[in-house]
Amino acid sequence: MNAEMVLAGYALAKRFPPDIRYADVLSGLEEFAARNERGLWKTTPTGYVASRKSKTMVFHRKSCMWAGKISPKNLVEFDSRKEALLAGYQPCNRCKP
């Protein structure tokens, strides 16, 4: 059970007594989870993006497939949903920011 939690990235390997019997194994699992961005280690891009040349004035989560298609020279970034809305952009129907 502990190993499963660490491997999934939802627990840290315990490295102090009295439970250090499996410290090496759990540490290895923790490193694997971190390297593969599982659970707590997952890094999700924050903020929102849109295209300056968008005719539809749509903004996206940075993880949206459509966000990845925006040319870097046309990229507009927003720190919050509110900021994007105030700039006149509408939420994407696919990623629903």
N, C-alpha and C positions, 0 to 999 in steps of 0.2 A: 504494500500500500504506500509506504513512504517513497519507495523508488519510483512508483508510478506518478506520484505527485511532483517529484523533482523533475522527472523526465518530461512531464507535461508543462513544466515551467511555472507551477503554482506553489512550489515550496522550495526553500533553500536547503542546501546540504548542511547538516549540523556538524561543526568541526571542534567541539569541545566536550570534555568528559561530562557525564559518564558514558554517553552513547557515541563512541568513536569507532566501534567495531567495523562499521560499513562506511566510514568517512571517505575513503578513497573511491569507492564505487559511487557513492552519492555525489561526490565532487565531480567525477567524470560525467555523470548524468546531468548535473547542473551546467557544466561547461557545454555539453551537447545542446541543452535546451537554450542556453544563451546564444550560442553560435547560430542556431536555427530559428531564433526569434520566436520561441514558443511561450505561451502564457504571459507571465509578468515581464518577460524579456522582449515581447513583441513591440516593435517600434512602428507606430502608425503616424504618417505625416499629419501634422495639424495645420489648420488653416484651409483656405479655399483659393481657387484660381479661376480665371476667366480669360477670354481672348479680347484684346483691344478691338479686333476687327470683327467681332461676333455680331451678326445681323440680328440674331435672336436674343442677345444679351443674357446668356445663361452662365451661371457659375457652378463649379463642381468641387467635390472633395478632391484633395490631391491624389487620392487613391483611385479615383474614377478612371475608367478606360478612356473616356473622352478628354480628360485633363492631360493625359499622356500624348494626345495628338495636337496640343496647342504648340505652335512654334515659339521657341524661347524669346524671340524678338517681339512677339505679340502678347506675351504672358503678363497678366495683371494678378497680383497676389493680395489677398485680404486676410487679416488676422481673425476676423469673426464673420459670422453669418450676417449679423446686423450691418457691418461695414459694407458687405457685398450688396445687400438690399438697398442701403442708402445710396449706393453708387448707381442704382438703376438696374441691377442684374437680377434675374429670376433664378430660382433653384432648378437644377437639372432633374428631369423626371426619372433618370436611371439611378443616380447615386443618392438622391434625396438629401442634400446637405441641410 
